[in-house]
Amino acid sequence: MLSINKKSWKIYVDDEYLNFDKSDLVAFYLTLNALEQYKEGPDFLVWANENYIDASSSKWLSYYKSLDTITNEIEDTLTSFVLYEFFHKNGPSIFA
């Protein structure tokens, strides 16, 4: 589960080496990596094979189809968060 500013998303992460629970930063990296893998992949079958997922499962197909919306929401949330933090620390005078 990825949570940012009180928003949460369930993201499948292939954690082959069991590193997810070692730190929040590692978990965040693995989550972003999973989303990048989705965005760069050509289709569901390739994504399913890369993640060792049963491609005949309607549950996984439904999840895959939801990833476009989830990815866009996370990108928008991260962009807003980073911009807020930047202006909060630096102020708008940096562009004056």
DABELVEN-V382953 format. One record per residue. SS is DSSP state (H for helix, E for strand, - for the rest). OMEGA is omega in radians with two decimals (999 if undefined). NEAR is the number of other ideal C-beta (glycine too) atoms within 12 Angstrom. Layout:
# DABELVEN-V382953
[[SS	OMEGA	NEAR] [SS	OMEGA	NEAR]]
This chain:
# DABELVEN-V382953
[[-	3.06	16] [E	3.12	28] [E	3.10	17] [E	3.09	25] [-	3.07	18] [-	3.02	8] [E	-3.10	17] [E	3.10	15] [E	3.02	29] [-	-3.10	16] [-	3.06	32] [-	3.11	30] [-	3.06	28] [-	-3.06	22] [-	-3.05	20] [-	-3.06	13] [-	3.09	11] [-	-3.13	12] [-	-3.00	19] [H	-3.07	24] [H	-3.10	13] [H	3.09	14] [-	3.10	11] [H	-3.13	16] [H	3.09	13] [H	3.12	18] [H	3.12	22] [H	3.12	23] [H	-3.13	19] [H	3.12	27] [H	3.11	32] [H	3.10	23] [H	3.11	25] [H	3.12	34] [H	3.09	29] [H	3.11	20] [H	3.09	26] [H	-3.07	34] [H	-3.08	19] [H	-3.12	14] [-	-3.09	21] [-	-3.10	13] [-	-3.08	15] [H	-3.08	26] [H	3.11	17] [H	3.13	16] [H	-3.13	28] [H	3.13	25] [H	3.14	17] [H	-3.10	23] [-	3.12	27] [-	-3.11	13] [-	3.11	23] [-	-3.07	15] [-	3.12	19] [-	-3.11	11] [-	3.10	15] [H	3.10	12] [H	-3.13	15] [H	3.09	22] [H	3.10	19] [H	3.10	12] [H	-3.13	25] [H	-3.14	31] [H	3.14	17] [H	-3.05	20] [H	3.11	29] [H	3.11	17] [H	-3.14	17] [H	-3.13	27] [H	3.12	27] [H	3.11	17] [H	-3.14	22] [H	3.11	31] [H	3.13	21] [H	-3.14	18] [H	3.13	22] [H	3.12	23] [H	3.12	16] [H	-3.12	18] [H	-3.12	19] [H	3.13	17] [H	3.10	15] [H	-3.13	15] [H	3.14	14] [H	-3.12	15] [H	3.13	15] [H	-3.11	13] [H	-3.03	12] [H	-3.11	14] [-	-3.11	10] [H	-3.10	11] [H	-3.14	8] [H	-3.13	10] [H	-3.10	8] [-	999	6]]
